[in-house]
């Protein structure tokens, strides 16, 4: 073992397995038809939501869907930035950030375009649900921090943000639950985890105002067999409906607990 | 005049009335800190993490490990990089895109305290001398800013480092580092296709916790006229005249003392009182941290990963 042989290999280790390494996809469904984490293909992850996570904010919410953990706080309505042109209706300003330790490789998401993409998508998903005319000339800020990225991050951020908006008392037409789905070969897996998203051929995110039966955002990526699309959309909408119930009961609980 | 209106119009007189009767608007006596909680392992993508609350102030600290080649000067030492972040979620004063001045000040202070307190012996982070060592990135995120940020950030950092486990790895002769499944230790690496050739020369370092030195704990105090208030909230920090931050390690030794000017000069009597408050607080916080660690080790979730 001589130091002269100075061809030290570049350290090739990450404490958590590096998900960017390509390899043979593992089978995402067991022969009995259950997924890696034991769920059925059309089953959502266990979800936990709570409003009032950040006291400094006008409204806030924390959401935990399986391994995905996000926190959203809402400030305003407050004065718009001076540089912005006059606007008769209110503005919605969004920002999504990843914590550096939220991903398997440190700082992976914040270096890429993901934060910017999510920021734009969050804005578009919420814009039509918020009654912007109720706070003219002012801005409502929606800030999200992804504490742990575990798949379906954007969908969780959208759902959590609409809870935070409700907590802040911003007038909305409806809550905006969002659900993601991954398509692998002939299977559609609802509310996919990180591992499932990684091996999936295609993905879908649906954000919907369920009591109005309106979709605020629908994105599809990757490869989709045309026969699966409508089935997937229906699955997402059903899941949105269930999520909306959960969000409503959670908001009600907080109000009751706060009133006592 | 109504109480709320009086408070808004004359915040300082409102406050001073409380101080004169030695109590604070939130009901605390002047020398008492807010309720403190520590929970470990909040983020599973991090190698060590802790969520700490002091009153409303909430911080999440996470440690990520990477392997590095140690420098020539210190071939048997790893390194720690400390960063403190205030994302816009934490306070109405923070807007996206603009870095906060306070955040970089606290980041620097945090880094200084952790280095000077010798909490982590950098040789502990060595994997194979001259070939590989751990590079620990400690990132502290402020989730809710309500005063005493340094105190909370420091406690979160210490807790995250106490929760940190260095994974089991095997090192080949060239200094390549491979993960080893901890369940059956050495045997598993033989099955791995990559490592099978080099197994004989490999040295295996087992999964272990970091051995920590005496942990530092900080207490911020506000001086206002002749009153001394421990652990101020954000409102108190903006309202009152001057702050003193004292860092004390668990042995009761002074690690750092920070009084950034301010309108009021501190007398030696005040300084002494601050130090005794900080000493008492250090004992209190140490107990909270100890309980959190014991709870965590007892809980079954950790047993599986051990």
Interface residues (C-beta under 8 A of the other chain):
Chain A: X1 X3 X5 X7 X8 X9 X11 X12 X13 X14 X15 X16 X17 X53 X54 X55 X56 X57 X60 X67 X69 X71 X72 X73 X75 X78 X95 X97 X99 X100 X101 X102 X103 X104 X106 X141 X143 X144 X145 X147 X148 X149 X150
Chain B: X42 X43 X44 X45 X46 X47 X49 X56 X58 X60 X62 X63 X64 X65 X66 X67 X68 X69 X83 X85 X87 X88 X89 X90 X91 X92 X95 X96 X130 X131 X132 X137 X139 X141 X143 X144 X145 X146 X167 X169 X172 X173 X174 X175 X176 X177 X178 X179 X234
